[in-house]
Amino acid sequence: MLVEVLTTAAPPTPWSKDLAEPRIDPSAYVHSFSNLIGDVYVGPNVLIAPGTSIRADEGSPFYIGEGTNIQDGVVIHGLEQGRVIGDDQREYSVWIGKETCITHMALIHGPAYVGDFCFIGFRSTIFNAKIGDGCIIMMHALIQDVEIPPGKYVPSGAVITNQQQADRLPDVQSSDKNFAHHVVQINEALRAGYLCAANVACINPIKEKLENKESKGNMSLNGDTRDQVRNLLAQGCKLGIEYADERRFKTKSWLSASTLQGQREDQVMQELQQVLREYEGQYVRLIGIDPQQKRRVVELIIQRPGETVSNLNSSSYQAPSPSNYSNTNSGHNLNNDLSAQVQSFLQQGCQLTLEHADKRRFKTKSWLTVGTLTSNTTSKVRQELQANLQSYTGEYVRLVAVDPQAKRRVAEIIIQRPEESFNQVTTTHSQPSYQASSSSYSGNSSSSGLDSETINQVRNLLAQGYKIGTEHADKRRFKSQSWHSCAPIDSQRESEVISALEACLQEHQGEYVRLIGIDTQQKRRVLESIIQRPDGNNGTTVAQSQPTSTPTTEVETNNYSNGNGHSNGSTLNGEIVNQLRNLISQGYTIGTEHADKRRFKSQSWHSCAPIESQRESEVISALEACLQEHQGEYVRLIGIDTKQKRRILETIIQRP
């Protein structure tokens, strides 16, 4: 291909008065960023890469043979005096034969002759020398004032300046030829790519394909993913990637891909796009890692194999905000509970700011900053809040507490919603949605309430120094026991923990949510209790006015009472309760297994969630939760001797 060559780049010198034009074969490719000056012949299928300088002004002419490639940064020049005889028996300042490779930053200074099928390595220099056919010159070599016989090998860093050295050079080995051939192949592909880029018919289909892939990648990283990335970076977390094919995904055998190195949101998103393209057709999940505590804070699946572009816009899991501690009944009001939270934030030295969003921005989590609250007392902060709420009536408003030392958000509390009027927000002072001292609390009173038994469990766990955690799962994941962790609850204050639990229930309405008690010293779970189900029943046990029985379990009319006056909805008969009491008193561990009708025939039982507790009431609550969870299936009770590692009891307690 004939390209325009910049001849105006030649400076005015004694040799530039009557310079000849370069002669370039139509099949050759000369990059527009290269510099050709003077009488230069470029043969067929030659590649001259960007950044090369071929100046036949002082010494000329130059000859570059068929199929030769001149790589980036090569300089070819010649002295005014001195010539070599080319293969056509004419005089040349520089002769380069056919199928020769001149690699990056090499210097060929005439008079010089380079034969056919030669390889000149990176940063090597050829001056006033002749290189025979088939020679390989490796990197950083100097060849001067000598003639290298054909088929010789010059090692890297060699200085060949007398003929005796040249005559003693070793022959080229097959491994050396393979390396040189590999470099030549790469540059042949590069030449073909350059020619394709200049051909509209060739490049347009490739561009369209790349644009489609880029578009698919961009759409898969939706606003939720961006918000997650932004929050994790703001908290100083490191981001990692894991992937799995469908087989590994079923067994949860994820493979680590890499750690994202970007520190800015745009850099991380670009890296994520590349990862999604690289692992197209596989599961990919984003990992948020707290480097100080060396633990994972977020696991977010951002790509699935069967998803199209349209359904990639909804992520499989949305990690909740650090804490949307808004009360169900009174979270939108400036009540005493919110005032206590504000006072707590001020005592901790947190800065308080406000953010607002209309309904459209709220759906995309695109909050706008109102400003920082400057007051240092609860009463003045309350006045500022009321003034701002009045300014943004009909919008969502949230209070943000920021730790100025750690430079991260410690709480995000929605204090106003569009359906509330300003009068409701500023004058209504309802009681909190839980009553720690009252046993009349009903878990069904609202979609995100906590029953009294759950509150007692929380109180007991906190009193023993355990941490509280939560997990959630939709119906599909619940069947496979694939729970997702919610935001960690760092507080040890009962009111804050319960507010966080209510926020979690509200955020994951229509899903299973379970409470977890964690012993941080022994690094084990001491409690797993389901506190919300998709059918709207919050808690494994619910306070009811009259005792009832569930027909799907083997029950009698006499319901088990937990001793607090609350009868359980999913009951166990007296014989099973006595068996439990005997097993626990002997120090045995309680377990459960379940099976559908098909698996029951083949005795292929599945283990349920382990019951770690040794307290009778908690074990019975866990059993009742298991029965309710596996309605329509066989469920059997297991007594386990952990010392001898054997089962001492297997009894079926539920049938379809």
Secondary structure as UniProt FT lines:
FT   TURN            8..9
FT   TURN            14..15
FT   TURN            17..18
FT   STRAND          23..24
FT   TURN            26..27
FT   STRAND          29..30
FT   TURN            32..33
FT   STRAND          35..38
FT   STRAND          40..42
FT   TURN            44..45
FT   STRAND          47..48
FT   TURN            50..51
FT   STRAND          53..56
FT   STRAND          62..64
FT   TURN            66..67
FT   STRAND          69..70
FT   TURN            72..73
FT   STRAND          75..78
FT   STRAND          84..85
FT   TURN            87..88
FT   STRAND          91..92
FT   STRAND          94..96
FT   TURN            98..99
FT   STRAND          101..102
FT   TURN            104..105
FT   STRAND          107..114
FT   TURN            116..117
FT   STRAND          119..120
FT   TURN            122..123
FT   STRAND          125..131
FT   TURN            133..134
FT   STRAND          136..137
FT   TURN            139..140
FT   STRAND          142..144
FT   STRAND          147..148
FT   TURN            150..151
FT   STRAND          152..154
FT   TURN            156..157
FT   STRAND          159..160
FT   HELIX           163..167
FT   HELIX           174..197
FT   HELIX           200..220
FT   HELIX           223..234
FT   TURN            235..236
FT   STRAND          238..244
FT   HELIX           246..250
FT   TURN            251..252
FT   STRAND          255..259
FT   HELIX           265..278
FT   TURN            279..281
FT   STRAND          283..290
FT   TURN            291..294
FT   STRAND          295..303
FT   TURN            305..306
FT   TURN            309..310
FT   HELIX           311..313
FT   TURN            328..332
FT   HELIX           336..347
FT   TURN            348..349
FT   STRAND          351..357
FT   HELIX           359..364
FT   STRAND          368..373
FT   HELIX           378..391
FT   TURN            392..394
FT   STRAND          396..403
FT   TURN            404..407
FT   STRAND          408..416
FT   TURN            418..419
FT   HELIX           422..427
FT   TURN            436..437
FT   TURN            443..444
FT   TURN            447..448
FT   HELIX           452..463
FT   TURN            464..465
FT   STRAND          467..473
FT   HELIX           475..479
FT   TURN            480..481
FT   STRAND          484..485
FT   HELIX           494..507
FT   TURN            508..510
FT   STRAND          512..519
FT   TURN            520..523
FT   STRAND          524..532
FT   TURN            534..535
FT   TURN            551..552
FT   HELIX           574..585
FT   TURN            586..587
FT   STRAND          589..595
FT   HELIX           597..601
FT   TURN            602..603
FT   STRAND          606..607
FT   HELIX           616..629
FT   TURN            630..632
FT   STRAND          634..641
FT   TURN            642..645
FT   STRAND          646..654
//
